[in-house]
Amino acid sequence: MIRDISSGRLMVVSDLHGNGYDFRQVLKTFQKLKKKGKADLLVFLGDLVHAYPGKQKDESLEMIEELMDLNANQPESDVICLLGNHEFVHIYHIPLAKGPLEFTSWFEYRIQKCREVVMQFFMNMPLMLRTQGGVLINHTGASNRYGADEKFDLDYLKNFNHQDEFTKHIENIKKYDPQIGSDFMNTEKGDYLWDILMNGNEKQFGDQYHKYVDELLELASSDRKDQPLNSLVCGHIAAEYGAELVGENHVRVCTSAGALGDLEKKFLLIDASKKYENAAELIEYSRDLY
C-alpha cells in the first residue's frame, strides 16, 4: 500500500523499538504541536516493536494497543504507522535474529491471545507515503530491487495488501508457526519483500546505494510526472545524532533506538504540500525529541 498525503504538517518519527518512554514523549510532543497548529499528522516509520535486550523494558505490545485505540491508519485518525521489517516478520511468521539477539519469540509469546487483531493491524500498515510536495517516506529506504523487477512495479506496491496466492499466514493468523516463514521465504514474493525491507542501505551497497535511491524515487513518481518525488525519508538504520544525510536525496531520521542518547533523538516536522529542493533543505526541519 502507498498512501498519498496532499496537505498538512507531518511529525515523522522512527524506530521506537518497544521504548515506551520515548513513545509517550512522542505522543506528548505531537499533542503540543497539534494544539499550537504546528502538526496535523503523526507518522511512525515502522519498527515499533522489539526492544533490544538489556536497554529498556519492552513495551511493544502496550504501544501497539494504544495505537489501535487511537485508530491509527484509519481514515479519521491523525496517526499513521508504516510497515517496518520488525512488524513484517510477524505477519509472515519469520524468526528474526541479529547476531546473538533473537527478537520474534518474546513478542509472539505476549500476543498469543490477541495475535489475529495485532496481525490485522500490521497488515493495514502502508509501505510508503508520498507527499504532494515531493517527499517519499518509508521505513527501509531504497534497495537494488526497485529498479530491476518489472513484476513488482508501482501498481504492485500501490495495491499490495498481504493477500494473494500465498495464504498460509492468513489461514494460521491466530498461531505463530515458523514453518510458514520458511515456506514464504522460498516464494518470489517473499524474496522480494525481504530484499526491500531488510537490506542495509549504503552499509550493504556502498556508493551504488545512491543510484538505488534515485531509482526508487523515479519508480514512485511514475504515475505523477508533473509532481516528481525528489527526496526520500526513512529510518531503519542507526543515526547517532538523530538525523543525517545519506547522499543528496536521502534523509535518515532516528527518534529512539540507534541514537547516542536522549539529547540526540530527533523527529522531522515537514509540510506535505511544500516542495523541498533537496534532502539538505529537508533535514533543516529535524527537531529534538527532548
C-alpha positions as CSV (number, residue, x, y, z in Angstrom):
1,M,0.0,0.0,0.0
2,I,1.1,3.5,-0.8
3,R,-0.7,6.4,0.9
4,D,-0.7,9.9,-0.6
5,I,-0.8,13.0,1.6
6,S,-1.7,16.2,-0.1
7,S,-1.7,18.6,2.8
8,G,-1.0,19.1,6.5
9,R,2.1,19.1,8.6
10,L,3.7,15.8,9.4
11,M,5.6,14.9,12.6
12,V,7.8,12.0,11.4
13,V,9.3,9.6,13.9
14,S,11.2,6.3,13.5
15,D,12.4,3.1,15.2
16,L,10.9,3.2,18.7
17,H,11.6,-0.5,19.2
18,G,9.3,-1.0,22.2
19,N,10.6,2.1,24.1
20,G,7.5,3.2,26.0
21,Y,9.3,6.2,27.5
22,D,10.1,7.6,24.0
23,F,6.7,6.6,22.7
24,R,4.9,8.6,25.4
25,Q,7.2,11.6,24.7
26,V,6.3,11.4,21.0
27,L,2.6,11.4,21.8
28,K,3.0,14.3,24.2
29,T,5.1,16.3,21.8
30,F,2.6,15.7,18.9
31,Q,-0.3,16.8,21.0
32,K,1.5,20.0,22.0
33,L,2.4,20.7,18.3
34,K,-1.1,20.0,17.2
35,K,-2.6,22.3,19.8
36,K,-0.3,25.1,18.5
37,G,-1.3,24.4,14.9
38,K,2.2,23.2,14.0
39,A,1.4,19.5,13.3
40,D,-1.6,17.6,11.8
41,L,-0.4,14.1,11.4
42,L,1.9,11.8,13.4
43,V,3.8,9.4,11.2
44,F,5.6,6.4,12.6
45,L,8.2,5.0,10.2
46,G,8.0,1.4,11.4
47,D,9.9,-0.8,13.8
48,L,7.6,0.0,16.7
49,V,8.2,-3.4,18.2
50,H,11.2,-5.4,19.7
51,A,13.3,-3.7,22.3
52,Y,16.9,-4.5,22.3
53,P,17.6,-6.8,25.4
54,G,19.0,-5.0,28.4
55,K,18.4,-1.5,27.1
56,Q,14.9,-0.8,28.5
57,K,11.6,-2.5,29.4
58,D,9.9,-3.9,26.3
59,E,6.6,-2.1,26.0
60,S,6.0,-3.2,22.3
61,L,2.5,-4.7,23.0
62,E,1.4,-1.8,25.1
63,M,2.4,0.7,22.4
64,I,0.6,-1.3,19.7
65,E,-2.6,-1.5,21.8
66,E,-2.5,2.3,22.4
67,L,-2.1,2.9,18.6
68,M,-5.0,0.6,17.9
69,D,-7.1,2.6,20.5
70,L,-6.1,5.7,18.5
71,N,-7.4,4.1,15.4
72,A,-4.1,4.5,13.7
73,N,-4.2,4.1,9.8
74,Q,-8.0,4.6,9.8
75,P,-9.2,7.5,7.6
76,E,-10.4,9.6,10.5
77,S,-7.2,9.2,12.5
78,D,-4.3,11.6,12.8
79,V,-1.8,8.8,13.3
80,I,-0.2,6.8,10.5
81,C,2.0,3.7,11.1
82,L,4.2,2.5,8.3
83,L,5.3,-1.1,8.0
84,G,8.8,-1.8,9.3
85,N,10.8,-5.0,8.9
86,H,10.2,-5.9,12.6
87,E,6.5,-5.9,12.0
88,F,6.8,-7.6,8.6
89,V,8.4,-10.7,10.1
90,H,5.4,-11.4,12.4
91,I,2.9,-11.2,9.5
92,Y,4.8,-13.9,7.7
93,H,5.9,-16.0,10.7
94,I,9.6,-15.3,10.1
95,P,12.1,-15.7,13.0
96,L,14.2,-12.6,13.2
97,A,17.7,-12.6,14.7
98,K,20.6,-10.1,14.7
99,G,23.8,-11.8,15.8
100,P,23.2,-13.4,19.2
101,L,19.9,-11.4,19.6
102,E,16.6,-13.1,18.8
103,F,13.6,-10.8,18.5
104,T,10.5,-12.7,17.4
105,S,9.7,-15.2,20.2
106,W,9.1,-12.8,23.1
107,F,6.6,-10.6,21.2
108,E,4.8,-13.7,19.8
109,Y,4.6,-15.0,23.4
110,R,2.9,-11.8,24.5
111,I,0.4,-11.6,21.7
112,Q,-0.8,-15.2,21.9
113,K,-4.3,-14.2,23.0
114,C,-4.7,-11.3,20.5
115,R,-2.5,-12.3,17.6
116,E,-5.1,-12.0,15.0
117,V,-6.0,-8.5,15.9
118,V,-2.4,-7.4,16.1
119,M,-1.6,-9.0,12.7
120,Q,-4.6,-7.3,11.1
121,F,-3.2,-4.0,12.4
122,F,0.2,-4.8,11.0
123,M,-1.2,-5.8,7.6
124,N,-3.0,-2.4,7.4
125,M,0.3,-0.5,7.6
126,P,1.2,1.2,4.4
127,L,4.6,0.5,2.8
128,M,5.1,4.1,1.8
129,L,3.8,7.7,2.0
130,R,4.1,10.2,-0.8
131,T,3.6,13.9,-0.1
132,Q,2.2,16.4,-2.7
133,G,5.4,18.4,-2.4
134,G,7.6,15.5,-3.5
135,V,8.8,13.6,-0.4
136,L,8.7,9.8,-0.3
137,I,8.6,8.3,3.2
138,N,9.2,4.7,4.0
139,H,10.9,2.6,6.7
140,T,13.8,0.9,5.0
141,G,14.9,3.4,2.3
142,A,16.0,2.2,-1.1
143,S,17.0,-1.3,-2.5
144,N,18.6,-2.8,-5.5
145,R,15.2,-4.4,-6.3
146,Y,13.2,-1.3,-7.1
147,G,14.7,-0.6,-10.5
148,A,15.1,-4.1,-11.8
149,D,11.8,-6.0,-11.2
150,E,9.1,-5.5,-13.7
151,K,6.7,-7.8,-11.9
152,F,7.0,-5.8,-8.7
153,D,6.2,-2.4,-10.2
154,L,4.5,0.7,-8.8
155,D,1.0,-0.8,-9.3
156,Y,2.1,-3.9,-7.3
157,L,3.3,-1.6,-4.4
158,K,0.2,0.5,-4.5
159,N,-2.2,-2.4,-4.4
160,F,-0.2,-4.6,-2.0
161,N,-2.2,-5.9,0.9
162,H,-0.6,-9.2,2.0
163,Q,-3.3,-11.3,0.4
164,D,-2.6,-13.3,-2.7
165,E,-1.7,-16.8,-3.8
166,F,0.3,-17.4,-0.7
167,T,-2.3,-17.8,2.1
168,K,-0.7,-19.7,4.9
169,H,-0.1,-16.6,7.0
170,I,-3.8,-15.7,6.8
171,E,-5.0,-19.3,7.4
172,N,-2.9,-19.5,10.5
173,I,-3.2,-15.9,11.7
174,K,-4.0,-16.9,15.3
175,K,-0.9,-19.0,16.0
176,Y,2.7,-18.5,15.1
177,D,4.4,-21.2,13.0
178,P,8.0,-20.6,11.8
179,Q,7.5,-23.3,9.1
180,I,5.2,-20.8,7.4
181,G,8.0,-18.2,7.3
182,S,10.3,-20.8,5.8
183,D,7.8,-21.6,3.1
184,F,7.2,-17.9,2.4
185,M,10.9,-17.1,2.0
186,N,11.0,-19.6,-0.8
187,T,8.5,-17.7,-2.8
188,E,9.3,-15.0,-5.3
189,K,7.2,-12.5,-3.3
190,G,9.0,-13.5,-0.1
191,D,12.4,-13.0,-1.7
192,Y,11.4,-9.6,-3.0
193,L,9.8,-8.3,0.3
194,W,12.8,-9.5,2.3
195,D,15.2,-7.6,0.0
196,I,13.2,-4.3,0.1
197,L,12.5,-4.4,3.9
198,M,15.7,-6.0,5.3
199,N,18.6,-4.5,3.3
200,G,21.4,-2.5,4.8
201,N,21.3,0.6,2.6
202,E,24.7,2.2,1.9
203,K,26.2,-0.1,4.5
204,Q,25.3,-3.0,2.2
205,F,25.6,-1.5,-1.2
206,G,28.3,1.2,-0.8
207,D,28.2,4.1,-3.2
208,Q,25.9,2.2,-5.5
209,Y,23.2,2.8,-3.0
210,H,22.7,6.5,-4.2
211,K,21.7,5.1,-7.6
212,Y,19.1,2.9,-5.9
213,V,17.6,5.9,-4.1
214,D,17.2,7.7,-7.5
215,E,15.6,4.5,-9.0
216,L,13.1,4.3,-6.1
217,L,12.2,8.0,-6.4
218,E,11.8,7.5,-10.2
219,L,9.6,4.4,-9.8
220,A,7.4,6.1,-7.1
221,S,7.0,9.1,-9.4
222,S,6.0,7.2,-12.5
223,D,2.3,8.0,-12.1
224,R,2.8,11.6,-11.2
225,K,5.3,13.0,-13.7
226,D,4.0,16.6,-13.0
227,Q,4.8,16.2,-9.3
228,P,8.0,14.1,-9.2
229,L,9.4,12.9,-5.9
230,N,12.9,14.3,-5.2
231,S,13.7,13.3,-1.6
232,L,13.5,10.1,0.5
233,V,13.0,9.9,4.2
234,C,13.4,6.7,6.2
235,G,14.6,5.2,9.4
236,H,15.8,1.6,9.8
237,I,19.5,2.2,10.4
238,A,21.0,4.0,13.4
239,A,21.8,7.7,13.1
240,E,23.9,8.5,16.1
241,Y,22.9,12.2,16.2
242,G,19.2,11.6,15.3
243,A,19.2,12.8,11.7
244,E,21.7,12.5,8.9
245,L,22.1,13.0,5.1
246,V,22.7,9.9,3.0
247,G,23.8,11.4,-0.3
248,E,21.9,14.2,-2.0
249,N,18.4,12.8,-1.9
250,H,18.0,10.9,1.3
251,V,17.4,11.8,5.0
252,R,17.6,9.3,7.7
253,V,15.8,10.0,11.0
254,C,16.3,8.3,14.3
255,T,13.9,9.0,17.2
256,S,14.8,6.3,19.6
257,A,16.9,3.1,19.1
258,G,20.1,4.0,17.3
259,A,20.6,7.5,18.6
260,L,23.5,8.0,21.1
261,G,21.2,9.3,23.8
262,D,18.0,11.2,24.6
263,L,19.5,14.5,23.6
264,E,20.3,13.2,20.1
265,K,16.9,11.7,19.4
266,K,15.1,13.6,16.5
267,F,11.9,13.9,14.5
268,L,11.1,15.6,11.3
269,L,8.4,18.3,11.0
270,I,7.5,18.8,7.4
271,D,4.7,20.2,5.3
272,A,3.1,17.7,2.9
273,S,2.2,20.4,0.4
274,K,5.6,22.1,0.4
275,K,8.3,21.3,-2.2
276,Y,11.7,20.9,-0.7
277,E,14.6,21.4,-3.1
278,N,16.7,18.5,-1.8
279,A,17.5,16.4,1.3
280,A,19.8,19.1,2.7
281,E,16.9,21.5,2.9
282,L,14.6,18.8,4.3
283,I,17.0,17.9,7.2
284,E,16.8,21.5,8.4
285,Y,13.3,20.6,9.7
286,S,14.6,18.0,12.1
287,R,13.8,18.8,15.7
288,D,14.9,17.4,19.1
289,L,12.5,15.0,20.8
290,Y,13.8,16.0,24.3
